[in-house]
Amino acid sequence: MTTVNIHEAKTHLSRLLAKVSRGDEVIIAKGGRPIARLVPIQKAKRMEHLLGIDKGRVWIAADFDAPLPEDTLSAFEGQA
């Protein structure tokens, strides 16, 4: 872990970000007191491995996408 003051952080931001990208942590201090911490962003979990996770658990009726009965459709359209 590296600690730098604000002036050094502004002057050497690219160098500090390179350290952070390698996994290091950088503390930025003002007057010797820590005020911020630069840490690497953790990679977001990929959702690809979750596709199909509920296969066989979800039931969808065979007529799920069949047209609605006229009275129900009229109610949705405000004609009832």
N, C-alpha and C positions, 0 to 999 in steps of 0.2 A: 504494500500500500504506500502510495506517494502522497505527501501533503504539500500543496503549493499555495502561495498567496494569490489574490485576485489579479494583480498586475502580471505575475508570471503566467497565470492561466490564460489571460487574454493574449499575452505575447506568444505563448507556445501551445495554443489550443490544438493545432494539428498534431503536434508531437504527443500531447497528452491523450488525444483521441486514439492515436495509434497504440498507445499503451493499453488503453481501455479495450480496444478491439482484440488485443491479445489475451484479455482476461484479467488484467490488472484493475485495481480500484484506485481512483484519484480523489483525494479530499481537497476541496478549495476552502481556504480560510481567509478571514478578514480580521486583522489585528491579532492573529494567532488563535482565533476561535473558529472551529470548523463551522461552515455555513451551508455547504453543499457537498454532494458526493456523486462522482461520475462512475457509473458501473455499466458493464456491457448489458445490452438488452438480450433477454433470453428469447430464443427462437420460439415462435408460436407453434403450438402443436398442430401437426398436419391432420386434417380431418379425413384424408383419403382412407386411412385404415379403419374408419368407423362406418364406411358405406356398407350397408347390408347387415349391420349389427343386430337389427330387430327382425331379420328374416325368419319367418315361421312364427313370429309372436303377434303379428298384426293381421287382423282379418278385415277384408274389404268385401262388401256384398257384391255379388255378380252384377247387380243392376245399379251400381254406384253412380255411373254416368248416364243412366237412362233419363229420358225427358221427364220432367215433373208432371204430376196430374194437373189438369186444367185449373181446378179450384185452388191448388197450392200456388201455381204460377200466377194466377190472377191476384192472389193475396200479396205476393211479393211485388207485383207491379202496381199495387194500390187500386185495383179495380174491384175489390171485393166489397 
